[in-house]
Amino acid sequence: MNQELAAVSAAQGGPFRVAQARESGYTQRAINRLVATGEWTRLRRGVCVESGLFAQAGDTARRALEAAAAVLALNAPGAVCSHESAAVLHGIALLWPPPAGVVSLTRPPGGPGSDRLDRVRLYRAQLPGTHVLVHNGVPVTSPARTAVDLARNLPFAGAVVAVDSALGELGVSRYQLLEVALACRNWPGIRQADQAIAAADPRSSGPLGTLARLMCAAHGLPAPKVGVHVSAHGCPAVQADLFWPEHGVVVLVQEGAGEPPARPLEHSGFTVIELTWDDVTRQARQSVQRIRRAFYPPALARSG
């Protein structure tokens, strides 16, 4: 790749339009040869990227290249990466990751051009300057705007997962979210976004911790402390995903393989309940019953 096209592609997050390659001095014949020999990869009609860059990219980096290519292919003034695609770029947790190769874009309303592009979810909405930034050359909605867009459009559980992540992992403030929500007043889904922001907790340990908290609220359990360290005598403190100190009940969620460090707490008189994805998503009623029984053990109930 010549220096002129290299500079252009770097400023756009990696991909480039075929027209830009021609403007930098490549003939159409040379472009076809580079694609045919595998030096360049066509990401979309009229948009290419160096094959080495694409092949070496991890999942997040590859999604960023695909998002940048979609913005170039749409070729609409003000269009940016948004929603799930923006979440992936920022590192906002998603309960349901977007399908591979599918990109979400938002463009301002009223502009010319088609809203139909293969493998693109396209939204029309206002994009104030404070709601947009550039991430490694890719125009993208800000973390706060991304979280609010997701909270407006996803089912409620997924909305809270995204907002928890934006607050806890990215350091977005609740004020920033409310400021964006105010700018989006009267937009579809904004009432749910307000509810998701109110229900969010930056101390959540991750998506499963968020779902466990929502499960407890939906079944009428008292609000627990979230993400607090619980000390056991003579042992290191354990971070509880959910904790009811008045009952001495600790919930530890298992996002993946491995056993949580529960034993020291149990030996110190706490009741520890470990919850898996299946416990929370498929056996919620039984899991809530386990927690309720731990609040009032049979021996304690008889003594009362």
Residue pairs with C-beta under 8 A, 6 or more apart in sequence:
1 9
1 50
2 24
2 25
2 26
4 24
4 25
5 16
5 20
5 21
5 24
5 25
5 26
8 16
8 20
8 24
9 15
9 16
9 20
9 49
9 50
10 137
11 137
12 68
12 72
12 137
12 138
13 64
13 65
13 67
13 68
13 136
13 137
13 138
14 49
14 50
14 53
14 54
14 64
14 65
14 68
14 137
15 43
15 47
15 48
15 49
15 65
15 68
15 69
15 72
16 47
16 48
16 49
16 72
17 46
17 47
17 72
17 75
18 31
18 46
18 47
18 48
19 46
21 31
21 48
22 28
22 31
26 34
31 40
31 48
34 40
35 41
35 42
35 48
38 51
39 50
39 51
40 48
40 49
40 50
40 51
41 48
41 49
41 50
41 51
41 54
42 48
43 49
43 54
43 65
43 66
43 69
44 69
44 70
44 72
44 73
44 118
45 73
46 72
46 73
47 69
47 72
47 73
49 65
49 69
53 65
54 62
54 65
57 64
57 65
60 88
60 89
60 91
63 85
63 88
63 89
63 103
64 88
64 89
64 135
64 136
64 138
66 101
66 103
67 81
67 85
67 89
67 103
67 105
67 138
67 140
68 81
68 137
68 138
70 81
70 103
70 105
70 117
70 119
70 120
71 79
71 80
71 81
71 105
71 138
71 139
73 117
74 105
74 107
74 113
74 117
74 120
74 122
75 113
76 107
76 111
76 112
76 113
77 107
77 108
77 111
78 107
78 108
78 111
78 127
79 105
79 106
79 107
79 139
80 86
80 105
80 106
80 107
80 127
80 132
80 139
80 140
80 141
81 89
81 103
81 104
81 105
81 135
81 138
81 139
81 140
81 141
82 104
82 105
82 106
82 123
82 140
82 141
82 145
82 146
82 149
83 104
83 106
83 121
83 123
83 141
83 146
83 149
83 150
83 153
84 94
84 97
84 98
84 104
84 121
84 150
85 98
85 103
85 104
85 105
85 140
86 92
86 104
86 140
86 141
86 146
86 149
87 93
87 94
87 146
87 150
87 162
88 94
88 97
88 98
89 135
89 136
89 138
89 140
90 135
90 140
90 143
90 146
90 166
90 170
91 165
91 169
91 170
92 143
92 146
92 147
92 150
92 162
92 165
92 166
92 169
92 170
93 161
93 162
93 164
93 165
93 169
93 206
93 207
94 150
94 158
94 161
94 162
95 154
95 157
95 158
95 161
95 162
95 207
95 211
96 154
96 158
98 104
101 119
102 119
102 120
102 121
103 119
103 120
103 121
104 120
104 121
104 122
104 123
105 117
105 120
105 121
105 122
105 123
106 122
106 123
106 124
106 125
106 127
106 141
106 149
107 115
107 122
107 123
107 124
107 127
108 124
108 125
108 126
108 127
109 124
109 125
109 126
115 122
115 124
116 122
123 149
125 184
125 187
126 183
127 141
128 183
130 142
131 141
131 142
131 144
131 145
131 180
131 183
132 139
132 140
132 141
132 142
132 145
133 139
133 140
133 141
133 142
134 140
140 146
141 149
142 180
143 166
143 170
143 172
144 166
144 172
144 176
144 177
144 179
144 180
145 180
146 162
146 166
147 162
147 163
147 165
147 166
147 172
147 177
147 180
148 177
148 180
148 181
148 184
148 193
148 197
150 158
150 159
150 162
150 163
151 159
151 160
151 162
151 163
151 189
151 192
151 193
151 196
151 197
152 159
152 184
152 187
152 188
152 189
152 190
152 192
152 193
153 189
154 162
156 192
156 195
156 196
156 214
157 210
157 211
157 214
159 192
159 193
159 196
160 196
160 199
160 200
160 210
160 214
161 207
161 210
161 211
162 196
163 177
163 196
163 197
163 199
163 200
164 200
164 201
164 202
164 204
164 210
165 204
165 206
165 207
166 172
166 177
167 173
167 174
167 177
167 200
167 201
167 202
168 201
168 202
168 203
168 204
174 197
174 200
177 197
178 197
181 190
181 193
181 194
181 197
184 190
184 193
199 214
199 217
201 210
201 213
201 226
201 227
203 226
203 227
203 228
204 210
204 213
204 226
204 227
204 241
205 227
205 239
205 241
205 253
205 255
206 253
206 255
207 255
208 253
208 254
208 255
208 275
208 277
208 280
209 226
209 227
209 241
209 242
209 253
209 255
211 280
211 281
212 241
212 242
212 251
212 253
212 275
212 280
213 224
213 226
213 241
213 242
215 280
215 284
215 287
215 288
216 223
216 224
216 242
216 288
216 291
217 223
218 284
219 284
219 285
219 288
221 288
221 291
221 292
222 244
224 242
224 243
224 244
224 251
225 240
225 242
225 243
225 244
225 245
226 241
226 242
226 243
227 239
227 240
227 241
228 239
228 240
228 243
229 237
229 238
229 239
229 240
230 237
230 238
230 239
230 240
230 243
230 250
230 265
230 270
231 237
232 238
232 264
232 265
232 267
232 268
232 270
233 268
235 264
235 268
236 261
236 264
238 250
238 252
238 260
238 261
238 262
238 264
238 265
240 250
240 251
240 252
241 251
241 252
241 253
242 250
242 251
243 249
243 250
243 251
244 295
247 271
247 294
247 295
248 269
248 270
248 271
249 270
249 271
249 273
249 291
249 294
249 295
250 262
250 265
250 270
250 271
250 272
250 273
251 272
251 273
251 274
251 275
251 291
252 260
252 262
252 272
252 273
252 274
252 275
253 260
253 274
253 275
253 276
253 280
254 260
254 274
254 275
254 276
254 277
255 277
259 274
260 272
260 274
262 272
262 274
265 272
266 272
271 294
271 297
273 287
273 290
273 291
273 294
275 287
279 286
279 287
280 287
